[in-house]
Structure formats: structure tokens, C-alpha cells
Amino acid sequence: MEQTKNKDGIVATYVRVSTEDQQPENHRSEVIEFIESEFPEWGQREYADIYTGTSTVGRQEYNKLRDDIQQENIHSVVTTSVSRVARSIRDFSDFVHTCEVHFVFYVFCHVLIQCTHHPISLTEV
């Protein structure tokens, strides 16, 4: 999705499914519903991968998301669950660390992982 606002108004969605038979749309609708209720005025940028396995190397959209976080183009990232972002504790820790270093919040629908740098307003987390 095209960026429509600055970092303060961009929420990224990340969806990963494991097989070609699964559709990212199944997870996407839950994430979009959450964003529209919590961040109704903010722009959205979507990232989706169809990828099986534990490696993050072949996940093009995941790596693009990380690049955008590092370039400070994203305010928050929303996924349906931790397992959509990482399949190992190390990869999950690296992702959260990247978010924290760049002042980005990571939310998996209804649960906020908040860095200590600044508050975020969510009505029901």
C-alpha cells in the first residue's frame, strides 16, 4: 500500500502464511479490523509473505518491512501473532530489538509490546 502520511501516521501490517494453499487474506482481515478500530486516521502499509520454514532470508516482504523500520518510515507494526513474524526466539528478539531501536511499536492484535521510549494510545490492548 502506498505511504500516505509521515512516520507518525503509518501502521504496517505483516501477514505470513506457510503454504500456497493458505491465503494471507484470512489473517489480513483480522489485522485490518484491529487497525481501523485503533488507528482510524492513520495510513497503512501492507506486507505479506507466503513462506514456510524458520529462515527469514527468503521472506521478501518481511525484509522490506525491517528495512522500512530501519529507515524510520513506520510508527507501528501489527500482526495476528508472534509466530507470523518469527519462528525462533532469536529472530523474534531481533525483530523486537529493531523496533525498539527505531522507536516502533509492535502489536499482535490486542497485545502491545511497548518500548520505553514513548507512549502509544490504544483503547483496548
Backbone torsions as a table, in degrees:
resi	resn	phi	psi	omega
1	MET	NA	141.6	-178.2
2	GLU	-69.6	140.5	177.2
3	GLN	-69.7	130.3	-177.2
4	THR	-116.9	-10.1	-178.9
5	LYS	-142.8	177.0	177.9
6	ASN	-78.1	-177.9	-177.4
7	LYS	-53.2	-36.6	-177.6
8	ASP	-64.7	-12.6	-178.4
9	GLY	-128.2	23.3	-179.9
10	ILE	-115.5	121.5	174.8
11	VAL	-111.2	126.2	178.6
12	ALA	-94.8	139.6	170.7
13	THR	-107.1	138.5	174.2
14	TYR	-127.2	125.9	179.6
15	VAL	-127.8	132.7	174.8
16	ARG	-133.2	129.4	171.2
17	VAL	-115.9	158.4	-170.4
18	SER	-92.8	-22.1	-177.3
19	THR	-135.9	162.0	177.2
20	GLU	-62.9	-27.0	179.9
21	ASP	-69.9	-27.1	178.6
22	GLN	-83.6	150.8	179.4
23	GLN	-114.9	131.2	177.0
24	PRO	-56.6	-25.8	-177.8
25	GLU	-58.3	-33.6	-179.8
26	ASN	-59.2	-43.2	179.4
27	HIS	-81.4	-34.5	-176.6
28	ARG	-59.0	-42.5	-175.7
29	SER	-61.7	-38.4	177.6
30	GLU	-65.3	-43.1	-179.4
31	VAL	-65.8	-45.4	-179.4
32	ILE	-63.1	-42.1	178.1
33	GLU	-59.2	-43.4	178.8
34	PHE	-62.9	-47.5	-178.9
35	ILE	-62.2	-43.8	-179.1
36	GLU	-64.4	-28.9	177.8
37	SER	-83.2	-31.7	-175.3
38	GLU	-96.7	-30.4	-176.1
39	PHE	-131.8	56.8	-170.5
40	PRO	-63.2	-25.2	-176.7
41	GLU	-95.7	-2.8	-172.6
42	TRP	-91.9	151.7	173.8
43	GLY	-75.1	158.2	179.7
44	GLN	-124.7	146.5	173.4
45	ARG	-131.0	128.6	-174.7
46	GLU	-106.2	141.1	176.0
47	TYR	-133.4	132.5	-179.4
48	ALA	-146.7	136.2	177.3
49	ASP	-126.0	146.5	164.6
50	ILE	-111.0	107.7	-172.4
51	TYR	-156.4	134.3	176.0
52	THR	-111.8	151.3	179.7
53	GLY	108.7	178.7	-174.8
54	THR	-99.9	-13.6	-177.2
55	SER	-72.7	145.3	173.9
56	THR	-98.4	-5.5	-174.8
57	VAL	-61.7	-45.3	-176.3
58	GLY	-87.0	3.0	-178.4
59	ARG	-90.1	89.3	-172.7
60	GLN	-61.0	-45.3	-177.7
61	GLU	-69.8	-36.7	175.7
62	TYR	-59.8	-46.0	-179.2
63	ASN	-68.7	-34.1	174.6
64	LYS	-65.1	-41.2	176.3
65	LEU	-59.3	-47.6	178.8
66	ARG	-60.2	-40.9	177.1
67	ASP	-61.3	-44.1	179.7
68	ASP	-65.2	-36.4	175.5
69	ILE	-62.5	-46.7	-178.0
70	GLN	-67.0	-27.1	176.6
71	GLN	-86.1	3.7	176.3
72	GLU	60.0	44.4	177.4
73	ASN	-101.4	-1.7	-173.0
74	ILE	-126.0	139.0	174.6
75	HIS	-92.3	-44.3	-176.5
76	SER	-143.8	154.6	176.0
77	VAL	-122.9	132.2	179.2
78	VAL	-122.8	131.8	174.4
79	THR	-134.3	172.4	178.2
80	THR	-80.2	-29.5	-178.9
81	SER	-163.4	166.1	179.0
82	VAL	-59.2	-39.8	-175.4
83	SER	-64.8	-17.8	177.3
84	ARG	-73.0	-30.1	-179.3
85	VAL	-88.9	-44.1	-173.3
86	ALA	-144.1	145.6	177.3
87	ARG	-107.2	0.2	177.1
88	SER	-133.8	154.1	179.3
89	ILE	-62.4	-39.9	-179.3
90	ARG	-62.2	-46.7	179.6
91	ASP	-64.7	-39.1	178.0
92	PHE	-64.2	-44.9	178.6
93	SER	-60.7	-42.6	178.1
94	ASP	-62.2	-41.5	-179.9
95	PHE	-65.0	-47.4	179.5
96	VAL	-62.8	-39.9	178.0
97	HIS	-61.9	-43.7	177.6
98	THR	-58.9	-43.9	178.0
99	CYS	-61.0	-46.2	-177.0
100	GLU	-63.7	-44.7	-178.8
101	VAL	-60.7	-32.0	-176.7
102	HIS	-104.6	17.6	175.0
103	PHE	58.2	41.6	-179.8
104	VAL	-112.0	135.3	176.4
105	PHE	-87.9	144.1	175.7
106	TYR	-117.4	121.9	-178.8
107	VAL	-123.4	125.6	165.4
108	PHE	-106.0	120.0	-167.0
109	CYS	-13.2	108.9	173.8
110	HIS	83.3	1.8	175.1
111	VAL	-130.9	125.0	-176.5
112	LEU	-104.4	129.3	167.8
113	ILE	-101.8	109.0	-170.4
114	GLN	-109.4	125.4	171.9
115	CYS	-74.2	166.8	-174.0
116	THR	-87.8	2.5	-172.4
117	HIS	-76.1	-35.5	-179.8
118	HIS	-162.4	153.7	-178.0
119	PRO	-80.5	161.8	174.5
120	ILE	-133.4	146.4	-178.6
121	SER	-101.6	112.6	173.4
122	LEU	-127.6	132.9	-175.1
123	THR	-71.2	-41.8	179.0
124	GLU	-137.5	89.9	178.1
125	VAL	-103.9	NA	NA
